[in-house]
Amino acid sequence: MSGIIALCFSFNAFAQSSQQYPNQLELMGQFIGTWKTEFAEDSVIIFEIIPFGDAYEDITYYQANGETYLTIKGFWGYSRKHDCIVHDFITPDGKLWRDFTQFVSEKKSFGERYSDEKLGHAIMSSETHLINPDKFKIIFKYRGSEYTWDNAKVSEYNYIRVKE
């Protein structure tokens, strides 16, 4: 029960902060296209955002030495109730994840990730900065099942738009 209360509080905090940026889905449109980042030696992530009606579809490819070893698919849509972008995605092994993200300016958003195993507890947070139309930075803080963010693992990725 406390997890559900925390989840609802989190959504209300999102809704209060975005009133000057009401069109969350339109701001998400800045990310349409293909993006790439390096995340380890000889390893990259390729991230595609594709329009899908009034929403977006995404496909993420994890590659090592030019070979794809993991593909994740998802959808982004707008939640009127929570005034944020909801991103649902699934891995090939059937794991379900849900992100709640809200733009707080035209170039900056914050998000929280939940797993289907613990819906009332954010396992990760994200902060995304659109640096220019062809580059964005995302900072993840992963806490897993921990209750505080004190010992969260922090990762930063710089994505560059892939020109087609």
C-alpha positions in Angstrom: 0.0 0.0 0.0 2.8 2.4 0.8 4.3 1.8 -2.6 1.0 2.8 -4.3 0.8 5.9 -2.2 4.4 6.8 -3.2 3.6 6.1 -6.8 0.6 8.4 -6.7 2.7 11.1 -4.9 5.3 10.8 -7.6 2.7 11.4 -10.4 1.3 14.4 -8.6 4.7 15.9 -8.3 5.2 15.5 -12.0 1.8 17.1 -12.8 2.5 20.1 -10.7 5.9 20.9 -12.4 4.8 20.8 -16.0 1.9 23.2 -16.2 3.9 25.6 -18.5 4.7 22.7 -20.9 1.3 21.0 -21.4 2.1 19.3 -24.7 4.4 16.5 -23.4 3.8 14.3 -26.5 4.8 17.1 -28.8 8.0 17.7 -26.9 8.7 13.9 -27.2 8.6 14.4 -31.0 12.0 16.1 -30.8 13.4 12.6 -30.4 11.9 11.1 -33.6 14.7 9.3 -35.5 17.7 7.0 -34.9 20.2 7.6 -32.1 23.4 5.9 -31.1 25.7 5.9 -28.1 28.7 3.9 -27.0 28.3 2.2 -23.6 31.4 -0.1 -23.4 34.4 -1.0 -25.5 33.2 -2.1 -28.9 29.5 -1.9 -27.7 26.8 0.5 -28.8 23.1 1.1 -28.2 21.0 2.1 -31.2 17.7 3.7 -30.3 14.9 4.4 -32.8 11.8 6.5 -32.1 9.1 6.1 -34.8 5.8 8.0 -34.9 2.8 5.7 -34.2 -0.5 7.7 -34.6 -0.7 10.0 -31.5 2.1 8.0 -29.8 5.6 6.7 -30.6 7.1 3.2 -31.0 10.7 2.5 -30.1 13.2 -0.2 -30.9 16.5 -0.4 -29.0 19.3 -2.6 -30.3 22.3 -3.5 -28.1 25.3 -4.4 -30.2 28.8 -5.7 -29.5 31.4 -5.8 -32.3 28.7 -4.9 -34.8 26.4 -7.8 -33.8 23.0 -7.3 -32.2 22.7 -9.4 -29.0 19.5 -7.8 -27.5 16.5 -6.0 -29.0 13.9 -4.3 -26.9 10.6 -2.9 -28.2 8.3 -0.3 -26.6 5.6 2.4 -26.9 5.4 5.9 -25.7 2.0 7.6 -25.0 0.6 10.5 -23.1 -1.2 10.0 -19.8 -3.8 12.8 -19.3 -4.4 11.7 -15.7 -0.7 12.1 -14.8 0.3 14.7 -17.4 3.4 12.7 -18.4 4.7 10.4 -21.0 4.3 6.7 -20.3 6.8 4.3 -21.9 6.0 0.6 -21.7 8.6 -1.8 -23.0 9.3 -5.5 -23.0 12.5 -7.6 -23.3 12.6 -10.9 -25.2 12.5 -12.8 -21.9 9.1 -11.3 -21.2 10.2 -8.7 -18.6 7.9 -5.7 -18.5 9.1 -2.2 -17.6 7.3 1.2 -17.4 8.8 4.6 -17.4 6.9 7.8 -16.4 8.7 10.8 -17.9 7.8 14.5 -17.8 9.3 17.4 -19.6 10.0 20.3 -17.2 11.3 22.5 -20.1 11.5 22.2 -23.8 14.9 20.5 -23.5 14.8 18.7 -20.2 12.8 15.8 -18.8 12.8 13.7 -15.7 11.6 10.1 -15.4 11.2 7.1 -13.1 11.3 3.4 -14.1 9.2 0.6 -12.5 9.4 -3.1 -13.1 6.4 -5.4 -13.2 7.9 -7.1 -10.1 7.6 -4.0 -7.9 5.2 -1.5 -9.3 5.1 0.8 -6.3 8.9 1.3 -6.2 11.0 3.2 -8.7 14.1 1.2 -9.5 15.7 3.9 -11.6 15.4 7.6 -12.3 16.5 9.5 -15.4 17.3 13.0 -16.4 17.5 13.8 -20.1 18.9 16.9 -21.7 18.4 17.7 -25.4 21.6 19.5 -26.1 20.8 20.3 -29.7 18.6 18.7 -32.4 21.3 16.0 -33.0 22.5 15.3 -29.5 21.1 14.4 -26.1 22.5 13.3 -22.8 20.7 11.0 -20.3 21.8 10.3 -16.8 20.4 7.2 -15.1 20.4 6.5 -11.4 19.8 2.8 -10.6 18.9 1.9 -7.0 17.1 -1.5 -7.7 15.3 -2.6 -4.6 17.0 -0.2 -2.2 14.8 2.3 -0.5 17.1 5.3 -0.8 19.0 6.8 -3.7 22.2 7.2 -1.6 24.1 4.3 -3.1 22.5 4.4 -6.6 24.7 3.5 -9.5 25.0 6.5 -11.9 25.4 6.1 -15.6 25.6 8.8 -18.3 25.1 8.3 -22.0 25.5 10.8 -24.8 23.4 10.0 -27.9 24.1 11.3 -31.3 21.5 11.3 -34.1 22.3 8.9 -36.9 22.0 10.6 -40.2 20.2 8.6 -42.8 
